[in-house]
Amino acid sequence: MHSNILKIQKEIEPLRQEIINHKVYSAINEVEDLRIFMEHHIFAVWDFMSLLKSLQINLTCTNLPWFPVGDPVTRQLINEIVAGEESDVDADGNIKSHFELYLNAMEQCNANTKPIQIFLAELKNGKSFDEAFEIAGAPASARDFVNATFETINSGKTHLQAASFTFGREDLIPNMFFSLVNDLNSTQPEQVSIFKYYLERHIEVDGDHHSHLALSMTEKLCEKDESFWTEAEETAKMALQKRIELWDAAYAEMIKNKVEA
């Protein structure tokens, strides 16, 4: 593995550990807690897909007429990841993106999907992000998370997009969380089974294989430019810090809900 990849991994490890050991996971004791978690997390699931598609747009040809664009290796890497994320299967074998699968999981456990649905509808209608967030009543932490990601996307710098995608991605889920979800599913499968499947599929498709592909893509895009590696490290740290702030907000709402109950 490239020495600069190892350096970034070392530098971001404290942030990774803060996420993996975040108190939000141990606070999920009931389905209501899981609902709150999902209502925050869905925005991260959506903007993860947006980040992924920005990489595909920048690293491959998505216009007509078609021409070979960029490096063939990075084209292959990003297209393989897109196929797995955008066109996976649910438990019944139906083709769905991971975002759509997550929405199904929210609907099954009666989590509130209106904010993310309204947000996307307003964006389709031409509203700005700020306008769409306001109309949807999205959590402030979700707004900050998405805005930070889109700052990276809008930079147009593929090495920063790759760094955010690779090091701030969705693989920071501790085993404890899987155990909590399994416990909930054992007593309330009619509300949790789709989310349990999502997590299992997440591990299978988004785990080691996609992680290795993403690392290879980041290495290819940064290559021998030390300034790119420095920027990549800064972007990775920012993405992880925003994840911590998102989890902080979800935890605070869970505790508030428990006190009020």
Steps between C-alpha positions, in 0.01 A plus 500: 500500500620852418682670788271805478192280532650355817579850625140617449367189672727568799401867518126435486499202736404706810196636314409152376517364854285787626234402245525126560472551877237771482238493776218520244521125441457397865204739526301295246295275728158523338358534150420865574872564553577330171245722325676813622837363389367419154331839458845659534700233319284495184649835395850351523388199296364733232801728482729195488323408175542858376872490576529169320322633191716813497803273473342304217415823315854632539688178436298355212312627198135567580428724199437448131680446273702255707877525524742307722559720804775483759690197616350158411581364846311774685209462256480132583527562874224761520263320263524181704420686821208685337348174377511354850355808669244615246369164375507250784221262607263494797411190700242402236742538211362833376755740351547807723763752593623492857325833554165353392560196717565728797177687434315167499658420836384835638148445375487154658589633846281810461788747498415841358606508133324829423804729552725313256215447252397866508863610480558297183168607347584866555845454345333342196274805481801728476527621857844572646638273769429756770142546380441126473643436847281772649181377335576140599584586861816291480715463813763775523777242535386329180511833320855560619603148400357527149630853447853389592482210257373721220775750568738216414290398200480855368875546530529292185814340641473126450774420750299677773178328397682167508651573843162589649343192344782266603576610855165650606292216359232287657716220640544645849233287666605311815408139573304623800256672266439180308432322828249767606319478166498120518348519849227735377437279200465191717200653677363736232595364156193659346665839566873430478558218250564725198750712692673183618521388137633843399782471753583146391499602135705803590770279646490261205507759220651812659752325723851393417457481122368852447741634761795359308365637173457845656851498645642409159299780340624760750858387456468523122354852515756639745801306365823699544351843574573568867262797508220267391582261783496786752162621375367145501594459867329828594185400312494158664521659845221745418271219378556300817448803725168568330399138560576543871287815512214316326517219756518756783175654378326164465610404851379831646158452343477142630577614856253787471234257379565262789473783755173624350346152471 
